[in-house]
């Protein structure tokens, strides 16, 4: 596996920030409050990452940068948050990669099904040069990419039947993120893919207007999807990053020392969330089983991979050399 880990660089930056950005540097800074928003609840990994970020930034800026957290889509859905960041009405957020790709198309490369064989493989790419380049390119759409947290490996749930092969998905109405790669992936698997915001999906599952959805174990457990979804398949079909992202209008108002602290804190908070997610997954699966959800642990992954081959044919070229570079880094 090739690629340089950002965490190594991050440690060096952290030491420099700690040594250089001392209390005297922040003594002359005007206090600022940054509103960090996300769309999930306080038990979710996004909030765990946000709380760690808040702690680190406030401590390292001697309280001159105050972080206020707004969970539960209280400031809008993810697209609304990103649009707010672009114009300066929202400061920053932890946002799922799928909606970010609507603003910078190349970010959707990470959404390709069965791209990453493990979380560690994903971290190597995201924290390395390829991931950093794409974070930097968000400036093209007036956003500042800070670091990759995670939504994690996504799994399928539904209210109708066990899913072990693509044939079992045929005809199911499955909510997917508002992202063309997800839509096409599930259409190739035979589903009626329904793109919609997460806040709308929760209501749609309760009302039975959709049969299922796909998300990581932590989301399925924290949102108690077992109340509407009887079946879960550990398909791990996509590793979904999430991003600490800020609007450039706000970023550009911050002094350099504060910017350095924010970037480093975002990376550390992202790595903290990854670790917590890994530790919590076994417990969350046990909770779901206890709640009555039937879990298919070993679906026919080879059959799923074969079924989604047309997705690579359709999207491979649009990512330029990014996809082959990722595949080379994973060899």
TATA-V675927 format. One record per residue. N is the residue number from 1. RES is the residue in one small letter. PHI is phi in radians with two decimals (none if undefined). Layout:
N|RES|PHI, N|RES|PHI
This chain:
1|x|none, 2|x|-1.84, 3|x|2.08, 4|x|-1.67, 5|x|-1.37, 6|x|-1.13, 7|x|-1.11, 8|x|-1.15, 9|x|-1.09, 10|x|-1.06, 11|x|-1.12, 12|x|-1.10, 13|x|-1.09, 14|x|-1.03, 15|x|-1.13, 16|x|-1.15, 17|x|-1.12, 18|x|-1.08, 19|x|-1.29, 20|x|-1.60, 21|x|-1.56, 22|x|-1.53, 23|x|-1.05, 24|x|-1.15, 25|x|-1.13, 26|x|-1.53, 27|x|-1.06, 28|x|-1.61, 29|x|-1.42, 30|x|-1.22, 31|x|-1.03, 32|x|-2.40, 33|x|-1.97, 34|x|-1.96, 35|x|-1.61, 36|x|-1.85, 37|x|-2.03, 38|x|-2.65, 39|x|-1.86, 40|x|-1.95, 41|x|-1.57, 42|x|-1.28, 43|x|-1.58, 44|x|-1.42, 45|x|-1.04, 46|x|-1.03, 47|x|-1.26, 48|x|-1.06, 49|x|-1.13, 50|x|-1.12, 51|x|-1.13, 52|x|-1.13, 53|x|-1.06, 54|x|-1.00, 55|x|-1.06, 56|x|-1.18, 57|x|-1.17, 58|x|-1.13, 59|x|-1.19, 60|x|-1.41, 61|x|-1.79, 62|x|0.97, 63|x|1.41, 64|x|-1.29, 65|x|-1.94, 66|x|-1.74, 67|x|-1.83, 68|x|-1.89, 69|x|-1.73, 70|x|-2.25, 71|x|-1.45, 72|x|1.07, 73|x|0.96, 74|x|-1.19, 75|x|-1.90, 76|x|2.15, 77|x|-1.29, 78|x|-1.15, 79|x|-1.11, 80|x|-1.07, 81|x|-1.10, 82|x|-1.14, 83|x|-1.11, 84|x|-1.14, 85|x|-1.11, 86|x|-1.05, 87|x|-1.82, 88|x|1.59, 89|x|-1.56, 90|x|-2.19, 91|x|-1.42, 92|x|-2.85, 93|x|-2.88, 94|x|-1.90, 95|x|-2.21, 96|x|-1.05, 97|x|-1.04, 98|x|-0.93, 99|x|-1.10, 100|x|-1.08, 101|x|-1.14, 102|x|-1.21, 103|x|-1.74, 104|x|-2.30, 105|x|-0.96, 106|x|-1.10, 107|x|-1.08, 108|x|-1.21, 109|x|-1.01, 110|x|-1.23, 111|x|-1.50, 112|x|-1.02, 113|x|-1.18, 114|x|1.03, 115|x|-1.27, 116|x|-1.80, 117|x|-1.38, 118|x|-2.76, 119|x|-1.04, 120|x|-1.09, 121|x|-1.12, 122|x|-1.13, 123|x|-1.08, 124|x|-1.02, 125|x|-1.33, 126|x|-1.13, 127|x|-1.50, 128|x|-1.70, 129|x|-1.05, 130|x|-1.13, 131|x|-1.07, 132|x|-1.13, 133|x|-1.02, 134|x|-1.24, 135|x|-1.02, 136|x|-1.12, 137|x|-1.24, 138|x|-1.07, 139|x|-1.04, 140|x|-1.10, 141|x|-2.00, 142|x|1.16, 143|x|-2.15, 144|x|-1.93, 145|x|-1.39, 146|x|-1.85, 147|x|-2.97, 148|x|-1.77, 149|x|-1.46, 150|x|-2.59, 151|x|-1.60, 152|x|1.79, 153|x|-1.22, 154|x|-1.62, 155|x|-2.29, 156|x|-1.61, 157|x|-2.23, 158|x|-2.78, 159|x|-1.77, 160|x|-1.83, 161|x|-2.84, 162|x|-1.12, 163|x|-2.09, 164|x|-2.01, 165|x|-2.39, 166|x|-0.99, 167|x|-1.04, 168|x|-1.28, 169|x|-1.49, 170|x|-0.87, 171|x|1.50, 172|x|-1.22, 173|x|-1.55, 174|x|-1.99, 175|x|-1.23, 176|x|-2.24, 177|x|-1.13, 178|x|-1.36, 179|x|-2.63, 180|x|-1.10, 181|x|-1.13, 182|x|-1.14, 183|x|-1.05, 184|x|-1.18, 185|x|-1.01, 186|x|-1.35, 187|x|-1.19, 188|x|-1.13, 189|x|-1.42, 190|x|1.70, 191|x|-1.43, 192|x|-1.55, 193|x|-1.33, 194|x|-2.08, 195|x|-1.31, 196|x|-2.83, 197|x|-1.13, 198|x|-1.07, 199|x|-1.07, 200|x|-1.28, 201|x|-1.11, 202|x|-1.03, 203|x|-1.16, 204|x|-1.10, 205|x|-1.18, 206|x|-1.12, 207|x|-1.49, 208|x|1.37, 209|x|-1.39, 210|x|-2.24, 211|x|-1.61, 212|x|-2.90, 213|x|-2.77, 214|x|-2.43, 215|x|-2.85, 216|x|-1.17, 217|x|-0.98, 218|x|-1.12, 219|x|-1.26, 220|x|-1.03, 221|x|-1.35, 222|x|-1.20, 223|x|-1.66, 224|x|0.93, 225|x|-1.18, 226|x|-1.07, 227|x|-1.24, 228|x|-2.13, 229|x|-2.06, 230|x|-1.49, 231|x|-2.19, 232|x|-2.39, 233|x|-2.14, 234|x|-1.39, 235|x|-1.35, 236|x|0.75, 237|x|-1.30, 238|x|-2.53, 239|x|-1.58, 240|x|-1.86, 241|x|-1.25, 242|x|-2.33, 243|x|-2.16, 244|x|-1.33, 245|x|-2.42, 246|x|-2.28, 247|x|-1.31, 248|x|-1.05, 249|x|-0.99, 250|x|-1.37, 251|x|-0.95, 252|x|-1.20, 253|x|-1.51, 254|x|-1.53, 255|x|-1.16, 256|x|-1.01, 257|x|-1.10, 258|x|-1.20, 259|x|-1.04, 260|x|-1.10, 261|x|-1.10, 262|x|-1.11, 263|x|-1.10, 264|x|-1.17, 265|x|-1.11, 266|x|-1.11, 267|x|-1.10, 268|x|-1.16, 269|x|-1.16, 270|x|-1.11, 271|x|-1.15, 272|x|-1.10, 273|x|-1.11, 274|x|-0.99, 275|x|-1.13, 276|x|-1.10, 277|x|-1.03, 278|x|-1.10, 279|x|-1.21, 280|x|-1.56, 281|x|-1.08, 282|x|-1.06, 283|x|-1.14, 284|x|-1.17, 285|x|-1.10, 286|x|-1.10, 287|x|-1.08, 288|x|-1.15, 289|x|-1.08, 290|x|-1.08, 291|x|-1.37, 292|x|1.83, 293|x|-1.31, 294|x|-1.53, 295|x|-2.01, 296|x|-1.54, 297|x|-1.51, 298|x|-2.28, 299|x|-1.23, 300|x|-1.41, 301|x|-1.08, 302|x|-1.04, 303|x|-1.16, 304|x|-1.13, 305|x|-1.06, 306|x|-1.12, 307|x|-1.15, 308|x|-1.66, 309|x|-0.92, 310|x|-1.07, 311|x|-1.16, 312|x|-1.17, 313|x|-1.11, 314|x|-1.33, 315|x|-1.80, 316|x|-0.94, 317|x|-1.28, 318|x|-1.23, 319|x|-1.60, 320|x|1.07, 321|x|-1.58, 322|x|-1.13, 323|x|-1.10, 324|x|-1.07, 325|x|-1.15, 326|x|-1.11, 327|x|-1.09, 328|x|-1.15, 329|x|-1.14, 330|x|-1.54, 331|x|-1.23
